[in-house]
Structures are given as C-alpha cells and as structure tokens.
Amino acid sequence: MSGVMASVDQRTQLAGRNRLELLMFKLSGPQLYGINVFKVKEVLQCPPLSNVPQSHPVVRGISNIRGSTISIMDLSMAIGGRPVTDIENAFIIISEYNRSTQGFLVQEVDRIINLNWKDMLPPPAGAAGASYLTAVTYVNEKMVEIIDVERVLAEVMGVKESVSEEVLQNANLGEGSNKNLILVSDDSLVARKQVCRTIENELQLETISTKDGKEAIDLLKSWADNNDPELDRLAMIISDIEMPEMDGYTFTTEVRADDRLKHFHIILHTSMSGVFNQTMVDKVGANKFVAKFEPDILAQTVIDALHEIE
C-alpha cells in the first residue's frame, strides 16, 4: 500500500506542476499517438477475444481480465483508420474513462514520456482526422497525436444527456438573478457540447466555452481588464483537467491568484479518476470535483453551487 500511495503522490505532484506523462503507441501505421498515463490501468498482450453478436463494429470482442469482463475497442477503426490486423501480436491498453473501464486495441506500445502541458498544442486546423484529436505534441521532431477518447466512447457506447425529472423538480433555481452565465472549458468538442447542452437545455442557463485553460484565463482577465459586464453575469466555471497549453489545476491556481477572479466557484469536471483528484482539488482551491459524464450529478452540482453563491 505504501508503494501505491507513493506513486499516487508522485503523480499528484506531477499534475500540480502543469506536467503529464504520456503513454505512446501506434495503431495501424507509423503515426504515434498518446494517452495520459493517469487514464491507464495496465497494458498487456492482447488476450483471446470472444465475439459479441450485434455489437458496434469497433468492438473487436470482450475478454475477462482480472475477473472483469471488458469490451475491447479497435482504436484505429474508431477514428476512421484501418483495423488492427495482427491481433496475436497486438496490445490492449486498459483505461478508465467517464466512470467505465474499457480496453483499446493498439498495434504497438512505444514508451512513456514526461511533458509539460505547454508542449501540448491544439490540433492543426484542417488536418486530416483532426476532429478525433484534442491535442498534438512533438517528440524527437515527430508529431504525437492525442485522440479525443470521449468522442470515441460517445460514438461507440452512447451517452445519456437528459437530466432526471427528480433533479429538475428539486432545483428551485431563483428567477431574475443576473448570475446566469457559466464558463465551460474543455479540450474535447464532444465533452463541451455535452456539458453546454445539459446546462442550457436542462437548467435553462447560458454558457460560454473555451477549449483549454489558457484560453479560459485569457478570457477572464480580458473581461476584468475591460470591466466587461459578462464578468458580473458569470456564476461559476466548469473546467476539464486535461487540456493542452494549460491544465485545469494550473488554470484554477491562476484564477485563485487574481484578486479580481479568485471568488468564482470552480468545478473540475473530468474523466480522470483516482484518489489524487481530491488531493489536487484541495491543493489548488477548486470548490468541487465531478467525474464525467453523468448529467444528473453534473446538474445537481451546478444547482448546489448556485444556491451556495446566491
């Protein structure tokens, strides 16, 4: 247990310094891809797979791993590429996203690298397949692409987006308040839309969104510098943690360091899970951590926050 906690503590400190570790891998060609090590539970040689009738074409089968039945998705097919063919020599990355565990079939696992989030850049505009990317970086002058896994999961597994009547009936949101704007920051287009739709369609509030922490802090400081009335309307901020250029922890730290912004309620909303999250929430001064994506929980968290700041 002490070894596990030491590892958690090490990764917590890494995240707090706007840094991350990427596990690099290849799909059906030479292109390198990456996934945050925080999301990875283990990597293993692909075991025998059992077919699932009428499953999504991307699901190559299921396997029993450590006593759990896990769906194995061909990540190359999921982003529009060729399927992984040499399955016997392929690998699966067991990952934890959005409260679920799944395996991603990849052709080859490369290595783990340590990077600064500032080195993670938005995908080039108009690049082939960019719609399935959240960021790119360069390692030894080679581009490494970061896949929008949340989009893949939404397309393969589907996502519930409606809020239950029970949550809405008990909302008791005050009418007429000028604090009706929520800033949503997330590098995944799918995730941004999920959050904004929940807030706008279900809670009848307004949103403005940014694609990373740097864009969000620049917007907030611009509002403050210019006495923009939008800042007076801002009720709270909902931010992802994993974002290029500036992660959610560093963004929160930047907000808390600015006397004009430090009072804003901040919810960290992320597909990452683990004990380190609450530690970092406390360390950087965020108000709440919510794991993606459960609309009832997100809506209730927003409702509770609105009542708190009234």
Legacy VTK file of the C-alpha trace (Angstrom):
# vtk DataFile Version 3.0
C-alpha trace
ASCII
DATASET POLYDATA
POINTS 310 float
0.000 0.000 0.000
2.837 2.418 0.799
4.216 1.864 -2.711
0.832 2.632 -4.279
0.419 5.811 -2.241
3.946 6.913 -3.124
3.076 6.511 -6.804
-0.150 8.459 -6.345
1.708 11.219 -4.519
4.340 11.384 -7.270
1.677 11.721 -9.965
-0.199 14.305 -7.905
2.914 16.465 -7.734
3.415 15.989 -11.471
-0.108 17.222 -12.236
0.324 20.166 -9.892
3.294 21.380 -11.929
1.290 21.505 -15.191
3.042 18.339 -16.341
1.833 14.961 -17.553
3.095 11.568 -18.622
2.051 10.161 -21.984
1.999 6.510 -22.954
2.846 6.492 -26.659
1.554 3.826 -29.043
0.879 3.044 -32.708
-2.330 1.889 -34.362
-2.308 0.529 -37.918
0.583 2.613 -39.250
3.711 4.552 -38.260
1.894 7.527 -36.674
2.472 7.918 -32.928
-0.442 8.513 -30.575
-0.565 9.247 -26.861
-2.766 8.715 -23.835
-2.342 10.249 -20.385
-0.829 7.689 -18.030
-3.372 8.825 -15.415
-6.023 7.067 -17.505
-4.116 3.789 -17.922
-4.698 0.901 -15.538
-2.415 -1.563 -17.331
-1.051 -2.608 -20.712
-0.927 -6.247 -21.776
-0.587 -8.512 -24.767
-3.973 -8.923 -26.391
-5.697 -11.988 -24.880
-8.126 -14.215 -26.816
-11.306 -12.274 -27.588
-14.887 -13.520 -27.595
-17.209 -12.100 -30.225
-20.306 -10.192 -29.164
-23.236 -10.567 -31.601
-24.694 -7.276 -32.888
-22.048 -5.202 -31.112
-20.651 -1.989 -32.553
-18.175 -2.729 -35.398
-15.396 -1.024 -33.422
-15.761 -3.560 -30.593
-13.498 -6.428 -31.628
-14.654 -8.608 -28.741
-14.702 -8.983 -24.982
-12.233 -10.529 -22.579
-12.170 -11.491 -18.927
-9.349 -9.549 -17.291
-8.683 -9.674 -13.555
-12.168 -11.054 -13.013
-13.935 -8.332 -15.011
-15.459 -8.622 -18.479
-14.105 -5.768 -20.572
-15.013 -4.614 -24.073
-12.032 -4.309 -26.407
-12.315 -1.481 -28.952
-10.157 -1.152 -32.050
-8.951 2.420 -31.600
-7.756 2.658 -35.205
-11.222 1.774 -36.546
-12.834 4.158 -34.062
-11.065 7.147 -35.616
-11.683 6.044 -39.200
-8.457 4.103 -39.827
-7.715 0.551 -40.880
-8.413 -2.189 -38.339
-5.543 -3.708 -36.386
-4.808 -6.958 -38.228
-2.087 -8.794 -36.306
-4.158 -9.242 -33.166
-1.979 -12.017 -31.722
0.940 -9.597 -31.511
-1.142 -6.549 -30.648
-1.662 -4.957 -27.225
-4.587 -3.646 -25.264
-4.475 -0.542 -23.102
-6.866 -0.971 -20.196
-8.105 2.512 -19.357
-10.586 4.235 -17.108
-12.707 6.980 -18.650
-16.000 8.508 -17.616
-16.715 6.037 -14.819
-16.099 2.995 -17.022
-13.244 0.631 -17.812
-12.504 -0.440 -21.373
-9.680 -1.852 -23.432
-8.240 -0.170 -26.515
-6.654 -2.453 -29.095
-3.403 -0.982 -30.470
-0.751 -2.486 -32.714
2.332 -1.439 -30.766
3.172 0.240 -27.459
6.144 2.583 -27.583
7.188 4.205 -24.288
6.211 6.700 -21.581
7.383 10.298 -21.813
7.178 13.232 -19.399
5.928 16.534 -20.835
4.722 19.980 -19.875
1.121 20.775 -20.775
2.509 23.868 -22.532
4.053 21.465 -25.054
0.599 20.111 -25.874
-0.832 22.140 -28.737
-4.299 22.321 -30.304
-4.552 20.118 -33.425
-3.733 21.896 -36.687
-6.779 23.406 -38.357
-7.883 21.365 -41.349
-5.562 18.450 -40.571
-6.826 15.032 -41.687
-8.580 13.337 -38.789
-8.267 16.445 -36.589
-11.875 16.038 -35.462
-10.744 12.991 -33.469
-7.856 14.837 -31.833
-7.735 17.024 -28.745
-4.048 17.944 -28.967
-0.721 17.254 -30.620
2.851 17.406 -29.368
6.298 16.705 -30.750
8.815 14.137 -29.502
12.176 13.996 -31.246
10.638 16.102 -34.039
7.877 13.532 -34.591
4.243 14.508 -34.140
2.320 12.638 -31.433
-1.473 12.877 -31.705
-3.791 12.792 -28.684
-7.093 11.125 -29.514
-10.417 12.517 -28.288
-11.333 9.351 -26.409
-14.502 10.957 -25.093
-15.749 11.321 -28.653
-14.877 7.686 -29.366
-16.772 6.489 -26.290
-19.778 8.678 -27.086
-19.971 7.243 -30.608
-19.425 3.623 -29.607
-21.221 3.398 -26.274
-23.567 6.381 -26.374
-24.029 8.974 -23.637
-27.077 9.867 -21.559
-27.597 13.626 -21.718
-31.001 14.267 -20.143
-31.424 15.201 -16.501
-33.979 13.308 -14.431
-37.252 14.985 -13.506
-36.465 14.496 -9.815
-33.329 16.640 -10.038
-35.100 19.345 -12.047
-38.150 19.427 -9.776
-35.960 19.977 -6.738
-33.737 22.573 -8.406
-35.529 25.650 -7.011
-33.359 27.987 -9.066
-34.095 31.615 -8.329
-35.539 33.614 -11.222
-34.295 37.025 -12.190
-30.722 36.606 -10.971
-28.130 38.215 -13.219
-25.697 35.377 -12.345
-26.848 33.140 -15.170
-23.664 32.581 -17.217
-21.367 29.568 -16.851
-17.921 29.301 -18.400
-17.165 25.786 -19.679
-13.583 24.879 -20.560
-12.775 21.526 -22.176
-10.472 20.444 -24.997
-12.920 17.791 -26.225
-15.566 19.235 -28.538
-17.900 16.381 -27.628
-17.442 16.976 -23.905
-18.004 20.727 -24.277
-21.244 20.122 -26.136
-22.406 17.567 -23.573
-21.872 19.984 -20.685
-23.309 23.005 -22.509
-26.413 21.115 -23.621
-27.059 19.933 -20.069
-26.733 23.453 -18.690
-28.634 25.227 -21.454
-31.390 22.740 -22.293
-31.997 21.286 -18.842
-31.149 24.106 -16.434
-32.066 26.994 -18.769
-28.794 28.822 -18.105
-26.345 30.378 -20.554
-22.853 29.115 -21.345
-19.691 30.362 -22.982
-16.971 27.844 -23.773
-13.225 27.685 -24.328
-11.048 24.807 -25.490
-8.308 24.976 -22.847
-7.251 26.613 -19.606
-5.093 29.280 -21.255
-7.965 30.450 -23.429
-10.221 30.492 -20.361
-7.866 32.516 -18.146
-7.140 34.941 -21.003
-10.881 35.484 -21.464
-11.490 36.063 -17.759
-8.580 38.507 -17.445
-9.733 40.351 -20.554
-13.186 40.746 -19.013
-11.636 42.000 -15.774
-9.255 44.408 -17.562
-12.118 45.945 -19.546
-14.802 45.884 -16.823
-16.858 43.706 -19.143
-20.423 43.165 -17.844
-20.081 39.476 -18.742
-17.903 39.077 -15.650
-20.776 40.302 -13.472
-23.069 37.723 -15.074
-20.634 34.851 -14.512
-21.973 32.420 -11.919
-19.248 29.758 -11.992
-16.633 27.928 -14.035
-16.684 24.275 -15.081
-13.261 23.128 -16.225
-11.761 19.924 -17.526
-8.403 18.936 -16.041
-6.589 17.512 -19.073
-6.179 20.341 -21.593
-3.361 21.473 -23.895
-1.254 24.527 -23.020
-2.728 24.874 -19.504
-4.378 22.118 -17.492
-7.324 22.598 -15.162
-5.219 22.552 -11.993
-2.936 25.312 -13.264
-5.947 27.254 -14.552
-7.574 27.080 -11.101
-4.336 28.242 -9.478
-4.213 31.200 -11.894
-7.810 32.167 -11.076
-7.198 31.991 -7.338
-4.073 34.165 -7.711
-6.039 37.029 -9.317
-7.879 39.178 -6.763
-10.482 40.090 -9.398
-11.321 36.442 -10.125
-10.475 34.437 -7.019
-14.028 34.435 -5.654
-15.515 32.459 -8.547
-16.867 28.977 -7.879
-14.831 26.377 -9.824
-15.986 22.832 -10.602
-13.371 20.482 -12.025
-15.190 18.089 -14.356
-13.009 15.327 -15.727
-12.829 11.777 -16.989
-9.833 11.179 -14.725
-10.441 9.245 -11.543
-8.422 8.229 -8.524
-7.575 9.416 -5.034
-5.174 12.065 -6.327
-8.073 14.121 -7.695
-9.475 15.216 -4.346
-5.956 15.942 -3.149
-5.387 18.273 -6.081
-8.836 19.865 -5.757
-7.921 20.866 -2.209
-4.398 21.919 -3.163
-5.361 24.319 -5.959
-8.517 25.611 -4.291
-11.246 24.310 -6.570
-14.677 24.012 -4.981
-15.688 20.607 -6.303
-14.510 17.643 -8.337
-17.048 15.778 -10.505
-16.208 12.750 -12.648
-17.607 12.715 -16.201
-20.212 12.286 -17.546
-23.363 11.819 -15.548
-25.863 14.602 -16.307
-27.807 14.191 -13.052
-24.654 14.573 -10.959
-23.367 17.491 -13.003
-26.745 19.249 -12.896
-27.106 18.711 -9.146
-23.573 20.018 -8.571
-24.371 23.166 -10.572
-27.676 23.617 -8.716
-25.965 23.238 -5.317
-23.289 25.735 -6.352
-25.890 28.282 -7.482
-27.653 28.013 -4.137
-24.325 28.415 -2.339
-23.361 31.607 -4.158
-26.802 33.269 -4.015
LINES 1 311
310 0 1 2 3 4 5 6 7 8 9 10 11 12 13 14 15 16 17 18 19 20 21 22 23 24 25 26 27 28 29 30 31 32 33 34 35 36 37 38 39 40 41 42 43 44 45 46 47 48 49 50 51 52 53 54 55 56 57 58 59 60 61 62 63 64 65 66 67 68 69 70 71 72 73 74 75 76 77 78 79 80 81 82 83 84 85 86 87 88 89 90 91 92 93 94 95 96 97 98 99 100 101 102 103 104 105 106 107 108 109 110 111 112 113 114 115 116 117 118 119 120 121 122 123 124 125 126 127 128 129 130 131 132 133 134 135 136 137 138 139 140 141 142 143 144 145 146 147 148 149 150 151 152 153 154 155 156 157 158 159 160 161 162 163 164 165 166 167 168 169 170 171 172 173 174 175 176 177 178 179 180 181 182 183 184 185 186 187 188 189 190 191 192 193 194 195 196 197 198 199 200 201 202 203 204 205 206 207 208 209 210 211 212 213 214 215 216 217 218 219 220 221 222 223 224 225 226 227 228 229 230 231 232 233 234 235 236 237 238 239 240 241 242 243 244 245 246 247 248 249 250 251 252 253 254 255 256 257 258 259 260 261 262 263 264 265 266 267 268 269 270 271 272 273 274 275 276 277 278 279 280 281 282 283 284 285 286 287 288 289 290 291 292 293 294 295 296 297 298 299 300 301 302 303 304 305 306 307 308 309
